[in-house]
Amino acid sequence: MATDIRSNRNSGRYVGQRPARTSDTRPQSTQTRQRDLTIPDIQRLGQGIDNLIIDITNLFSGPIKTPGTTSDVINERGVLESDTIDSGTVRDQIQLLFDDTTNDNRIQFRATITGITESHNPEWVQHNYIGRPYPIHQYKGVSRTITFDFKVYAMGKNELEAIWRKLNYLTGLTHPASYVGSSGVNGFMTPPYVDLTIGSVFEKIPGFINSLNYTIPDGISWDIDRELPLGIDVNVGYTIIETASHSNADRSSFYGVTDGDIIKGTRGILQSFGELKQAFRDFNGGS
């Protein structure tokens, strides 16, 4: 055995050793080589990305601000007066706006909305006549109300005073908007009418706040300097004032749903994605 090993060692080959490969026997790939990147490819790719960005920007009508760890731009905004409403209103994922129509002011809260409930309450009056065992019902009308909850939390001290100014104004929307008379507060009361916006479902719906409840959570932190809680839970009851009669032929104006604009924007985005996809296909040689 030792002789065989030494002889094999001298010959450069051991017993059981596989013969050396003379060539690469692996199967060759049949895939064709991708073509080189050209300037038109880059231009088409860039145009597709530009169109996509433009369509997304148009769809949302401005940047969407989200809460951060240091500052929330919506919480920092106080009461918006008539000359600052357009520039002061910030785009949120879902808009939550209270417009004071009497004084032309607006307050905006971060839309942490829960428990949205809408009720339609028709009113019927019952009449009973002598000699008729069954009552006759007369339709008097219908009232429409909304209830919902939202949370207000300050991300820092710079937001605390702003959100409490807005809460103070929201409370004021349940009290007289003004007094009309020569003697100031001794005049006639002006009712506090409001336009409520919750996304596109309730878009500037006219009405008034019929109930407003605040709850300070037990575990919430308080700011020691200002002695104010950093958060509060708000419950709102809202009565809608209908501005038009709804006939049998028109049942589509109860909600301010702008699905036409949404569909239009979505189509633009899909088209841009298609252009971007085609640009990548061209880059990969049409595969």
C-alpha positions as CSV (number, residue, x, y, z in Angstrom):
1,M,0.0,0.0,0.0
2,A,2.8,2.4,0.9
3,T,4.5,1.6,-2.4
4,D,1.3,2.4,-4.3
5,I,0.9,5.7,-2.5
6,R,4.5,6.7,-3.1
7,S,4.2,5.7,-6.8
8,N,1.0,7.6,-7.2
9,R,2.5,10.6,-5.4
10,N,5.4,10.6,-7.8
11,S,3.1,10.4,-10.7
12,G,1.1,13.3,-9.4
13,R,-2.1,11.3,-9.0
14,Y,-3.6,9.4,-6.0
15,V,-5.7,6.3,-6.1
16,G,-9.4,7.2,-6.3
17,Q,-8.6,10.7,-7.4
18,R,-10.9,12.1,-10.2
19,P,-9.3,12.9,-13.5
20,A,-8.7,16.6,-14.0
21,R,-11.2,18.4,-16.1
22,T,-10.0,19.5,-19.5
23,S,-12.8,22.0,-20.1
24,D,-15.8,23.5,-18.4
25,T,-18.6,20.9,-18.8
26,R,-21.3,23.1,-17.1
27,P,-24.3,23.8,-19.3
28,Q,-24.1,27.1,-20.9
29,S,-26.9,29.7,-20.3
30,T,-29.1,30.3,-23.2
31,Q,-30.0,33.8,-21.9
32,T,-28.9,36.6,-24.3
33,R,-26.7,39.4,-23.0
34,Q,-28.6,42.5,-22.0
35,R,-28.0,45.5,-24.2
36,D,-26.1,48.5,-23.0
37,L,-27.9,51.4,-21.3
38,T,-28.5,54.3,-23.7
39,I,-29.3,58.0,-23.2
40,P,-32.9,57.6,-24.5
41,D,-33.4,54.8,-21.9
42,I,-32.4,57.2,-19.1
43,Q,-34.6,59.9,-20.5
44,R,-37.7,57.7,-20.6
45,L,-37.0,56.4,-17.1
46,G,-36.6,59.9,-15.8
47,Q,-39.8,61.1,-17.5
48,G,-41.8,58.3,-16.0
49,I,-40.5,59.1,-12.5
50,D,-41.3,62.8,-13.1
51,N,-44.8,62.1,-14.2
52,L,-45.4,59.8,-11.2
53,I,-44.3,62.5,-8.8
54,I,-46.4,65.2,-10.4
55,D,-49.6,63.0,-10.3
56,I,-49.0,62.1,-6.6
57,T,-48.5,65.8,-5.8
58,N,-51.7,66.8,-7.6
59,L,-53.7,64.0,-6.0
60,F,-53.0,65.1,-2.4
61,S,-52.8,68.8,-3.2
62,G,-49.8,69.4,-1.1
63,P,-47.5,67.6,1.3
64,I,-49.0,65.4,3.9
65,K,-47.8,66.2,7.4
66,T,-47.6,63.4,9.9
67,P,-46.9,63.6,13.6
68,G,-43.3,63.5,14.6
69,T,-41.4,62.9,17.8
70,T,-40.6,66.6,18.3
71,S,-43.3,68.6,16.6
72,D,-46.7,68.3,15.0
73,V,-47.3,71.1,12.5
74,I,-51.1,70.9,12.9
75,N,-50.9,71.1,16.7
76,E,-48.7,74.1,16.4
77,R,-51.3,76.0,14.4
78,G,-53.7,78.0,16.6
79,V,-57.1,79.5,15.5
80,L,-57.0,80.4,11.8
81,E,-58.6,83.8,11.0
82,S,-60.1,84.7,7.7
83,D,-56.8,86.0,6.2
84,T,-54.8,82.9,7.3
85,I,-57.2,80.1,6.5
86,D,-55.8,79.2,3.1
87,S,-52.2,79.4,4.1
88,G,-52.6,78.1,7.6
89,T,-54.6,74.9,6.9
90,V,-52.3,71.9,6.6
91,R,-53.0,68.8,4.6
92,D,-53.8,65.9,6.8
93,Q,-54.5,62.3,5.9
94,I,-58.1,62.9,6.8
95,Q,-59.1,66.6,7.3
96,L,-60.9,67.5,10.6
97,L,-62.0,71.1,10.4
98,F,-64.5,73.3,12.3
99,D,-65.4,76.5,10.4
100,D,-67.0,79.3,12.4
101,T,-69.2,80.8,9.7
102,T,-70.3,83.7,11.9
103,N,-66.8,85.0,12.6
104,D,-65.1,83.5,9.6
105,N,-62.5,81.5,11.6
106,R,-61.3,77.9,11.4
107,I,-59.8,75.4,13.9
108,Q,-58.1,72.3,12.7
109,F,-57.3,69.2,14.8
110,R,-55.2,66.2,14.0
111,A,-57.7,63.6,12.7
112,T,-57.4,60.9,15.4
113,I,-61.1,60.2,14.9
114,T,-62.9,57.2,16.3
115,G,-66.6,56.1,16.8
116,I,-68.2,58.1,14.0
117,T,-71.9,57.5,14.2
118,E,-74.6,59.1,12.0
119,S,-78.3,59.1,12.9
120,H,-81.3,60.0,10.9
121,N,-84.4,60.6,13.1
122,P,-87.7,61.0,11.2
123,E,-90.5,62.5,13.1
124,W,-94.1,61.2,12.8
125,V,-97.2,62.4,14.6
126,Q,-99.9,60.0,15.4
127,H,-103.6,61.0,15.0
128,N,-106.6,59.0,16.3
129,Y,-110.1,59.5,15.0
130,I,-113.4,58.4,16.6
131,G,-114.7,55.3,15.0
132,R,-111.3,54.3,13.5
133,P,-109.4,51.6,15.4
134,Y,-106.1,52.3,13.6
135,P,-104.2,55.6,14.0
136,I,-103.1,57.8,11.1
137,H,-99.5,58.8,11.0
138,Q,-98.4,62.2,9.7
139,Y,-94.8,62.8,8.6
140,K,-93.4,66.0,10.1
141,G,-89.8,65.9,9.0
142,V,-86.3,64.4,9.8
143,S,-83.3,65.4,11.8
144,R,-79.7,64.2,11.1
145,T,-77.0,64.1,13.7
146,I,-73.4,62.9,13.9
147,T,-71.3,61.9,16.9
148,F,-67.6,61.2,17.0
149,D,-64.6,61.2,19.2
150,F,-61.1,62.4,18.6
151,K,-57.9,62.8,20.7
152,V,-55.8,65.9,21.2
153,Y,-52.2,65.3,22.4
154,A,-49.3,67.8,22.5
155,M,-46.0,66.4,21.2
156,G,-44.1,69.1,23.1
157,K,-44.4,72.3,25.1
158,N,-44.5,74.4,21.9
159,E,-47.8,72.7,20.9
160,L,-49.5,72.8,24.3
161,E,-50.7,76.4,24.3
162,A,-51.9,76.2,20.7
163,I,-54.1,73.1,21.2
164,W,-55.6,74.6,24.4
165,R,-56.4,77.8,22.5
166,K,-58.2,75.7,19.9
167,L,-60.0,73.7,22.6
168,N,-61.1,77.0,24.1
169,Y,-62.4,78.2,20.8
170,L,-64.2,74.9,20.2
171,T,-65.9,75.3,23.5
172,G,-66.9,78.8,22.4
173,L,-68.8,77.3,19.4
174,T,-71.4,76.0,21.9
175,H,-72.0,79.6,23.2
176,P,-73.4,82.6,21.4
177,A,-71.2,83.7,18.5
178,S,-71.9,87.4,19.2
179,Y,-74.5,89.8,20.6
180,V,-76.3,92.2,18.3
181,G,-77.5,95.4,19.9
182,S,-76.5,98.9,20.8
183,S,-75.6,97.9,24.4
184,G,-73.1,95.2,23.5
185,V,-73.7,92.0,25.5
186,N,-77.2,93.0,26.3
187,G,-78.3,92.6,22.7
188,F,-79.8,89.6,20.9
189,M,-77.7,86.4,20.7
190,T,-76.2,85.3,17.4
191,P,-76.2,81.5,17.1
192,P,-72.9,79.7,16.6
193,Y,-73.3,78.1,13.2
194,V,-70.5,75.8,12.1
195,D,-69.3,74.1,8.9
196,L,-67.9,70.6,9.8
197,T,-65.4,68.8,7.6
198,I,-64.4,65.1,8.2
199,G,-62.5,64.0,5.1
200,S,-64.7,63.9,1.9
201,V,-67.6,62.2,3.7
202,F,-68.7,65.3,5.5
203,E,-67.3,68.2,3.6
204,K,-68.3,71.7,5.0
205,I,-71.6,70.3,6.3
206,P,-73.5,73.2,7.9
207,G,-75.0,72.8,11.4
208,F,-74.3,73.3,15.1
209,I,-72.6,71.5,18.0
210,N,-75.4,70.0,20.2
211,S,-73.0,68.4,22.7
212,L,-69.4,68.7,23.6
213,N,-67.6,66.6,26.2
214,Y,-64.0,66.6,27.4
215,T,-62.3,63.7,29.2
216,I,-58.8,64.0,30.7
217,P,-57.3,60.5,30.8
218,D,-56.2,59.4,34.2
219,G,-52.7,58.3,33.0
220,I,-51.9,61.5,31.0
221,S,-48.9,63.6,31.9
222,W,-49.2,67.2,32.9
223,D,-46.9,70.1,32.1
224,I,-45.6,71.3,35.4
225,D,-44.9,74.9,34.3
226,R,-48.3,75.6,32.7
227,E,-50.1,73.1,34.9
228,L,-52.0,71.7,31.8
229,P,-52.5,68.1,30.8
230,L,-50.7,67.1,27.6
231,G,-53.8,65.4,26.1
232,I,-57.5,65.3,26.2
233,D,-60.3,63.1,24.7
234,V,-63.1,65.0,22.9
235,N,-66.6,63.8,22.2
236,V,-68.7,65.8,19.7
237,G,-72.4,65.7,18.9
238,Y,-73.3,67.6,15.8
239,T,-76.7,68.4,14.2
240,I,-76.7,68.9,10.5
241,I,-78.8,71.7,8.9
242,E,-80.0,70.5,5.5
243,T,-79.8,73.3,3.0
244,A,-81.8,71.6,0.2
245,S,-84.6,69.1,-0.2
246,H,-83.7,65.6,-1.4
247,S,-86.2,64.3,-3.9
248,N,-86.5,60.7,-5.0
249,A,-84.5,61.5,-8.1
250,D,-81.6,63.0,-6.2
251,R,-80.1,60.8,-3.5
252,S,-76.5,61.5,-4.1
253,S,-75.9,64.8,-2.3
254,F,-76.0,63.7,1.4
255,Y,-72.3,63.3,1.5
256,G,-69.5,65.4,-0.1
257,V,-67.7,62.4,-1.8
258,T,-65.5,63.6,-4.6
259,D,-64.8,60.2,-6.1
260,G,-64.5,61.7,-9.5
261,D,-61.3,63.6,-8.5
262,I,-60.0,60.5,-6.7
263,I,-60.6,58.3,-9.8
264,K,-59.0,60.9,-12.0
265,G,-55.9,61.1,-9.9
266,T,-55.6,57.4,-9.5
267,R,-55.7,56.9,-13.3
268,G,-52.9,59.4,-13.7
269,I,-50.8,57.5,-11.2
270,L,-51.5,54.1,-12.9
271,Q,-50.5,55.6,-16.2
272,S,-47.3,56.9,-14.7
273,F,-46.5,53.5,-13.2
274,G,-47.1,52.0,-16.6
275,E,-44.6,54.4,-18.2
276,L,-42.1,53.7,-15.5
277,K,-42.6,49.9,-16.0
278,Q,-42.1,50.2,-19.7
279,A,-38.9,52.2,-19.1
280,F,-37.5,49.5,-17.0
281,R,-38.4,46.9,-19.6
282,D,-36.6,48.9,-22.2
283,F,-33.6,49.1,-19.9
284,N,-33.6,45.3,-19.6
285,G,-33.7,44.8,-23.3
286,G,-37.4,44.6,-23.7
287,S,-37.9,41.5,-21.5
